[in-house]
Amino acid sequence: MDTPKTPFKGLTLEEIAARRQALKTEIAEQRKCVDEAYRQVISPFTQARSVTKYIGSNLLGGVTLLESAMWGFRLVSRIFRLFKRFR
């Protein structure tokens, strides 16, 4: 039979409890880091105080973009008409 040359030294309950406590503190530290990273990622979305303010600011940006596109279209069409006239 195979007999081990060195006797097996098991873990005591105190060692297991110490390792468990160290692991719990390490997990708590990692959780704090993850929570902080999560807060940094979602902070731009939580700055809007209410839903109407969030929608209103986005709507205002959209209207400005649409108005700029209309002005650009008008400008380009006037330039084309100018070149058409001199043909």
C-alpha positions in Angstrom: 0.0 0.0 0.0 0.9 3.6 -0.5 1.6 5.1 2.9 2.3 8.8 3.0 5.8 9.6 4.2 4.7 12.7 6.0 1.7 12.9 8.1 -1.2 15.0 6.8 -1.5 18.3 8.7 -5.0 19.6 8.5 -6.3 23.0 9.1 -7.6 23.9 12.5 -10.8 25.7 13.1 -9.0 28.9 14.1 -7.0 28.9 10.9 -10.2 28.4 8.9 -12.0 31.2 10.8 -9.0 33.6 10.2 -8.9 32.8 6.5 -12.6 33.3 6.2 -12.5 36.7 8.0 -9.6 37.8 5.8 -11.5 36.7 2.7 -14.7 38.6 3.9 -12.7 41.8 4.3 -11.1 41.4 0.9 -14.6 40.9 -0.7 -15.9 44.0 1.1 -13.0 46.1 -0.2 -13.6 44.8 -3.8 -17.3 45.6 -3.4 -16.5 49.2 -2.4 -14.4 49.6 -5.5 -17.1 48.2 -7.7 -19.7 50.4 -6.1 -17.5 53.5 -6.6 -16.9 52.6 -10.3 -20.6 52.2 -10.8 -21.4 55.5 -9.2 -18.9 57.2 -11.5 -20.4 55.6 -14.6 -24.0 56.6 -13.8 -23.3 60.0 -12.4 -24.1 61.9 -15.7 -27.5 60.3 -15.8 -28.4 61.0 -12.1 -27.5 64.7 -12.4 -30.9 65.5 -13.9 -33.2 66.2 -11.0 -36.4 65.1 -12.6 -37.6 63.3 -15.7 -39.1 66.4 -17.3 -35.8 68.3 -16.9 -33.9 65.4 -18.5 -36.4 65.2 -21.4 -36.5 68.9 -21.8 -32.8 69.3 -22.0 -32.6 66.5 -24.6 -35.5 68.0 -26.5 -33.9 71.4 -26.6 -30.7 69.9 -27.9 -32.6 68.0 -30.6 -34.5 71.2 -31.7 -31.2 73.1 -32.0 -29.8 70.3 -34.1 -32.8 70.3 -36.4 -32.7 74.0 -36.7 -29.1 73.9 -37.7 -29.8 71.3 -40.3 -32.5 73.4 -41.8 -30.3 76.5 -41.9 -27.6 74.4 -43.6 -30.1 73.1 -46.2 -31.2 76.6 -47.0 -27.7 77.9 -47.4 -26.7 75.0 -49.7 -29.8 75.5 -51.8 -29.1 79.2 -52.2 -25.6 78.5 -53.3 -26.8 76.0 -55.9 -29.4 78.6 -57.2 -26.6 81.1 -57.5 -24.5 78.8 -59.6 -27.5 77.8 -61.7 -28.2 81.5 -62.5 -24.7 82.0 -63.9 -24.7 78.9 -66.1 
